[in-house]
């Protein structure tokens, strides 16, 4: 359920006037909210938009409460408010797409290469890392991807710091010699 928009007014109200000047409106909302929310959900893309739409329609209904002559037709009134509100939202939506002969390309950021090349390097690196023995792979990942120190890596794996140093050194040597990584250098 959505929260009240004006929290100071809802907390300042005395228990006797908690339902406001229209207690019949409050009881109507409590009784019909699930049904009306389902209707709002069919008009929107997600549940939170549906709740916002229903809240707006109920606000419009509350403002017009005294003018509504037949309270037996309230569901129809609220549904019409839902549809009209949603239609207004569609019309107000600004379209940011324009037809053009050329596709705009993003400006290259200094220091960054081609994203496709970066992804190719990333993929090649992971393939090379996956070729390492499990223990060396774990140490390389902990040291360079998880950014743990040698001591932290040794503690996590339950080995000595010297073991981490020598295993990482051997793993880096294998990565340097990997023919796939040699092509991207």
N, C-alpha and C positions, 0 to 999 in steps of 0.2 A: 504494500500500500504506500502511496506517496505521502510525504510529510507536508504539513501545512506550510504555506509560503510565508506567512507572517507569524513567527514563533512568539513574539511578544504579545500579540493579541490573543493567541490561544492559551498562553499560560496565565494571562492577566484576567481572563474571564472567570466569573464566579461559577461554581458548580450548577447553580440554578439556570444560568443563561448559557450553559456550555454548548447547547445545540443551536444557539443564535436565535434570531427572530423567527426562523422557519423550522420548527422541530419536525414538521412533516417532510421537509426536504432532507434532513439528516436521516430519517428513517427510510425514506425512499432510496437514498444512496447506499445505505447499509444493505438493504434488501436486494437491490438490482445491480450493484456494482459488478459482480462476476459476469453477468450476462452482457452488460454494457462493455466491459473490458474485452470480452471475446469479440464483440463487434469492432471495437477499436483495433484489436490485434489483426483483424482481417484487412484493415485499411493501411497498416504500416508494415515496415520491414522488420522491426524487432520489438521486444516486449517493453523496453523503456520508452520508446517513442509512443507506443500504444497507451501507456500510463499517462504520459504528458498530454496526448491528444484527448483522452478521457477527462483529465483534470481541466483542460481548457473548455471542453464542451459542458462539463458540470458547472464551471464558473459562469458561463453564459446562461445556463439554465437557472442558476441561483439568482442572477441579476434580473432575469425575466420572470421569476417565480410568481409575483403578484399579477402579472399580465396573462399568465396561462390560465385560461378559463376552465378547460376540461383536464383535470389531473389524472383522469383515466388514460389519457393519451400521452403521458409523459415519456414512455419509451420511444414513441415515434418522434417526439420533439427532440429528445437527446440524440437519437440516431441521426436526425437531420442536422443537428448541430455538429455531430462528429463528421459527417460527410462534408458539410460546408467548411468546417475548419480545415479539414485535410485538403480540400480543393484550394482553399486560400493559400495553404502552405506550398502546394505544388506551383501555384501561379507566382508566388513571391520568390521561389527558388531561382537563383541566378545561374544561367548556363555559362560555363567557362570554356566551352568548346567552340572553336571557329574553324570553318572550312578553309584550307590553304593548299597551295600547290606543292609546297615544300614542308617536310616534317622538321620541326624545330629540334635541334640537337642541344643537349645540355653543354654548357661551357665547361671545358676541362679544368679541374681544380689543380693548381700548381702542386707538384710533389706527388700526385697520384697518377698512376699509369692507366692504361686501358682496363676497365673493369673485367672484360673477358680474359685478358692476360692475367690479371690478378687471380681470377677464379681458376684458370688453368694451372697457375703456379700452386695455388692452395690444394687443388685436387692431386697434382703430381706429388706434392709434399706428403699428403696423407697416404697415398699409395706407397711411397717409399718408407714411411714410418710403419705401415702395416706389414712390410717385408721383414722388419726387425724382429728378433726373438722377443717373446712376451716380456721378459724381465727388462731388457734394454728399452723396449717400447714404453713400458710403464715409467721408467726413470726419465726418459726424454719428455714424455707428456707432463709428468709432474714438475720437472725442472723448467721447461720452456713454455708450456701451454698453461699450466696452473700457476706458474711463477713462484714455485716453492724454492727455498734455499737448499743447498746440499744437505745440511743438517736436518731440515724438515722432511726432505725426500727420504733420507735414511731412516728417520723415525717412522714415517708412514709405512715404509716397506719392511721395516725391522731388520735392516742391514747396517753395516758401518759406513761412515762417510767416505772412506777410501774405496769401498766397493761401488758407491754411487759415482765417484769421480772417474774410476777406471771404466765402468760400464758405459757411462755417458760419453766418455772420450772415444771408446770403440764404436758406439752407435753413431756419433757424429762423423767418424771416419767412413763408416759404411754409407752414410747419407751423402758425404762428399763424393764418393765413388759411384753413386747410383747413376746409371746412364740417362735415365729419364730426367733427373734434376740437372744433369750437365747440359741438356738442351735448352733449358730456360735461363741459364746463367748469363 
